[in-house]
């Protein structure tokens, strides 16, 4: 049977030739060889657009090439009603020719395109008659025969071809816009929602998976249970569009990776056929994940700011009330109150520099004691990062200790000194162990009443820091020992 088909192909009076998908000659019949005055050996395997380049007519060469590519890329036949295409003949050169071309796909048993079949008709003589008759008709008025010979039929064919070219150009422009759209776009066909087209933005959204020709349930199985399959089914069944705003969806954007949460603004728009029936769904939208996360972060920051402002105001109120209890004279109250607010402000400055992530213990100690002369304060210990709440509490405590030392303790005498030693114990549940020791000051005696400083120290350590404090008023010098856990930050912030 194959021999009979080959014989029939070769014996046909109409020119035929076969091209491979890369547009090289794969076969031709005797009529094609006669028209082109070539041999099989010359043509087999040669690029068709190189052998027959149209004699420099770039527009018609582009038209022919576009027709070949359309058949190759879509698997659909294509026709060119009238094509002006000179061909080179041996010992003659380029000869003007007009052709009517028909290009058809040839598939293998698996449905893969293996060849493009071209059937051409030489209409050069008909075109010449058309021109002659057109000239005569202009001189003496037209007859029915003149109208036919002057090319009414050909003109209609050329008009149809021009319309097809215009439509193809518009379609290509729309496809380019589709593919270059900044938002994600896809076209789903039929009740199973089969992917027909999607642009690069959609591919990026889903991790550049191969989805063409697959149903959405097969292409994106992780959407099961998230409601999106049901939305598509409803749009196809009812013809009513569905819109989502800041919709959360879990997608697998990298193979074998866990699902990622993204937020989308999107619309499912029904596509209707000529009869008005829903044939598919147009999907369009934007990834708004960054916008949503930024809004959430902003809200979190505002809530955190409100929380900190309330805590700070509560601290200021407490400082004011406690200072007022200890100072009946407005002048001394103002001085003490202002000094304590400045201590609170110093620690806030340190926290602001670190974007409120914390502060270093040594930096807080230096801030609260630098006014008394760094040569009189000895600080000894490792770097310890404190969370915001712990930093604020210890800042107030060190201010009270330094103020009391300047008024009544070691710093009230020229030779007085303060030693501050600290270490961190139990790294699985870290605890700060800090000792404040005053030397070479006046004799010390236990106070007869608890002042603001001692109340603040004990309250902050035990209540705010959940730690322990021991205040020792030995004659040789005042000592304060602290044990503060470092792993419970923000429980009372």
C-alpha positions, 0 to 999 in steps of 0.5 A: 500500500505504501508503494501505491501511495508513493506512486500516486503522490509522484504521478500527481500532475499537481506540485506537492512537497513535504517539509520537516518541522524545521522547514527542510525538504523531506520529499517532493513529487515529479510535478514539483521538480518539473515546476522548479526545474530541480532534482531531488538530490538538490532539494532533499534536506535543504532549507526551503526558505534558503532555496526559494527566498522569493527573489528579495520580496521580503513581504511575501517571503515573510507571508510564506514563512508565517504560513509554514510556522502556523501549520507547524505550531498549531497543527491546523492547515493554512491557505494563501489564495494568491502569492506573488513569489518569483522562483530561481530557474537554472540558467535563467534566474528569477522568474515571476510567478503567482501561486495559490498555496495550501499547507497541511499538517501530517501527523504520526500515529501518536498525533505528533506533527512530522511533516508539512505538506504543500500543494501549490497551483501556478496561477501566473497565466490567470493573473496575466489574463486578469491584468489584460482584461482589466485594461480592456475593461477600462477602455470599453466598459466591462462585460460579465466575461471581462469582470471574471477575467479581470479578477473578480474571483481572484480579487475576492480571494485576495480580499479574504486573504488580506482580511485573514492576514489582518486578523492574524496580525491582530491576534498576534498583537493580542497574544503579545499583550496577553504574554507581556501582561504584568499580572497573571493571565490564563485561559481555561477551556471546557468544564474540566478547565483545561489550560489552553494558554498562560503567560509568564507571570502565571508560570512564575506564580505556580513555579513554572510547571508544565501545565499546557493541555492539563486540567486544573485539578491535574496541574495544580492538585494542591488547590484541592480543599481551598475552594478554587476548583469550586469557584471555577465550576460555579462560573462555568455552570452559571456564567457569572464571574467570580472575583477574589480580593486578597484571597489566601492560597497555598501553592507549591512554587518549587518542586518537592518544597512545602506549600507557600502562602500567597495572597491574590486579587483575581477574577474568573470571567466566563468565555462564551462561544458564538451561540452564547454558551460558556466555553471556558474561563478567562483568569486574570489577577495580581499577586498582592502578597507583598502588599498584604504582608506590608499592611500586616507588618504596619498594623503589628508595628502600630499595635506594638507602638501603642503597647510601648507608649502605654507601658512608657506612660504607665512607667512615667506615672509610677515614677511621678507618684513614687517621686512625689511620695519621697519629695514634698518640696516641689523643687526637689521633686522636679529635679528627681523626676527629671533625672529619672525621666532622663534615665528612661530616655537614655535607655530608649535611645539605646533601644531605638538605635537597635530598632527596638531589638534590644541593648547591650548591658555594658552600654546601659551601665555606661549611660547611667554612670558616665556622669560620675566619671568613668575612672570611678566605675569599674565594669567587668563582664561579658557582652550580654544582649538584653531584650527591650523590657529587661533593658528598660527595667535595668536602666531605671535600676542602675540610675537609682543605684548611681544616684544613691551612690552619689548622694549617700554612698561611695560616689559622695566621696572623692576616693569612692569607687564602684565595682560592677561584675556580672556573668551569665549562668546556665546557658539552657535557661540563661540567668544574669548574675550581677553584683554592684559593690561600693568601696571607700565610701562613708560608713553605711547603715541600713535605712530606717524607711524604704525610699523610692529607689529601693522600692523601684529596685525590688519591684522591677526585679521581682515583678517586671524581671521575675528575678531575685535581688539582695541589698546588703548595707554593710558598714564597708560599703553597700552591695546589691546582688541580682539574679535575673532570667534572660529567656522570658523577654516580653512576658510583662512588656 
